[in-house]
Amino acid sequence: MRISELARATDVPVATVKYYLREGLVPPGRLTSSTQAQYDDEHVARLRLVRALLGPARLTIAQVRGVLAAVDEPEPDLFVTLGRAQHATAPATEAADPSPALALIARAGWDVDPAGPEVAQVADALAALDAAGFAMPGANVDAYLEGVGRIAASEIDNLPEGSAAEAVRYAVLGTILIEPLLLALRRVAHQHAARRRLGGPSS
């Protein structure tokens, strides 16, 4: 297919497709002349991935490059490859004291890299709670850890067993795009739990 057909197939403007090509986010097509190239289904899949990462996932170009590097040049160890991709999507942190985060992770019994950016994210979140003077009840903490642990275990158990690229795509998009859904479902569940405990008009 030509670039115009690629744009129609992915609902991405031609100018945006050309920008992704210039930035190296989408590989070049097969040249058929000095000014024309042909694209295939792999380009469609790649373009949709890039669009998802830059659009709904709201990653930066630099973060997308990191994810795509893990897709294009996977390590022999899938665990390492997934780690590279996940680290690439981690936002910048304020470098809060990691001790409370490590204590919380130890409470869950999780085996993680203590220097990973994910631990720094937990540290920042706990620091924000502390700054607001909000103390989480212990029962809530245990519920959070149990619930999140079960979700994560289920997601990893269902990793695609095909290529590393498929696993990275599943893990990255599943993490970034599912998180807003989880937050929204939590709010809906709050409404349900509040109605059961406090009463209120039925919907």
N, C-alpha and C positions, 0 to 999 in steps of 0.2 A: 504494500500500500504506500501511497505517497504521503507527504507530511500533512496535507490537508485532510486526507482520509484518517490518518492517525489522530489528528485533532478531533475530528467528528466522532471517532470510535471511543474516545476518552472524555469527550465534552470539555476539552481544554483548548483555549484559543491558540491559534497557530503561533502568534507572537510569544506566548508563554512556553509552548513546546520548543521554539527556537532558543529561548532563554535557558531552558533546562539543558538543551544540547550544548550551548556555549559553555555552561557552567560544568559540564561533564557529569551531570546527574543522570542523564539518559545517554546511553551509548549511541554513537553515530550509526546511521543506516548504511546499507550497502549501496555504494555509489554506482549509478547507472550512466552518469555523465558528469561533467565538471560542475553542474549546478543542480543535479537531481539525485535523490537517494530513495531507496525503497526500505520500508519498515515492516516488521512482522508482529506476531502475537507476543513475542518476548518484549518488544518495545511497548506494547499496550500494557502489559503487566507492570513493567518498570515505571511507566508514566503514571499509572494509577497509584503505585506505591509512593512515588515521590509526591504526588498530589495529596495523598492522605497524610503524609508526614509533615508537609508544609502547610496544609490546610487545617483539617480538624485537629490534628495532633499539635499544631502550632510550634513545630520545631524550627530552629534557625537553619540557615544553609549549612553552617559548620556542623551542627548536630546531625543533619541529614547525611552529610558526607561521612561522618563516623559510622552511622548505621549502614550505609551502602558499602563502606569498606569491609564491614563484617560480612555482608551478603556476598560481595564479589571475591573476597580473599579470606574464606573461612579457615580457622585453625583446624588442625587434625582432631582436636578435642572440642566437641560441640559445647561443653560446659564453658570453655574459655571463649568461644565465639559468641555465645549468648551473653556472657559477661561484658564483652567488648561492646556489643550492641546496646545493652542496657545502660552501661556507663555513658555511652554517647548521648543518651537522651536525658541524662540527669541535669537538672537546672543548677545554676550557680548557687552556692550556699554562703551563709554569713560566718562560717567556721566557728560555730558555737562549741562549747565544751562537749566532747563526745561521751563523757563518763555516764551521764544519765541514759543516753541512748544505748550504750553497751550494756548497762544494767538491765534495761527493759528487754533487750534482745536475749540476754542471758536468762531472764525470767521465762521467756518463751522456749528456751532450749534450742535456739536456732544457731546453726553453724554457718557463719558468714565471714566475709573479709572485713575486719574492723576498720580498715583504712578506705573502704569503698565509699563512693559518693552517696550511696543509699543510706549508709549509717549517718553521714553528715546531714542528710535531709531529715532523718528522724531527730537528730540533735537540734536542728533549727526549729522543728515543730515543737519539741518539748520546751525549748527556750522561750518560744512565743507564748506557750501556755503559762509558763512560770512568770513571764513578764506581766501577763494579764491577771496574775493571782488566781488562776483556775487550777484547782487540784482535782485530778480524776479519781473517783472512787475506785478502790481496788477491784471490786466486782466488775466494773466497767472495763478496767484494763485487761483483766483476764478474758472477758468476753471479746474484746477487740483482738487480742492475740490469738484466741482460739478460732474466731471467725476468719480472720485474715489468713491464718495458717491453713485452714481447710480450703479456702478459695485458691491460694497459691499452689497447694498440693494438687488440687484438681486440674488446674491449668497446666502445670508441668507434666502431669500424668497423661494429658491429652496433646502433648507436642506432636506435630506431624512427624512421621517416621521416614519421610522422603529425603530431600536434599537439605543441606544446612541452610540454604537460602529460604526455603519454605518454613523451617523452624524459626529462623530469625524474624521473618515477616509476621508469623503467628505471635511470637513472643512480644515483639515491639508494638505492633498494632493492638494486640490484645491487652497489653499493659496500658498504653496511652489512651486508646479509644474506649476501653471498658471502664476506666477510672471515673469518668463523668457519669456513666450509667450507675455505677455502684453508689456514688454520692447521691444521685437522684433517688435511687431505690431506698437508700437509708432515710431520706427525708419522708418518703411515702410511708415507710415502715414506722417512723416516729408518729405520724398522724394516726396510723392504725393502733399503735400501742397506747397513745394518749387517749384515744376514744375508748378503748377497752378499760383503761384505768380511771379516767376522769369523767367518762360519760360525754354526752354531746349529741347533736342531731345526727342521725344516720344519713349517709349519702344517698 
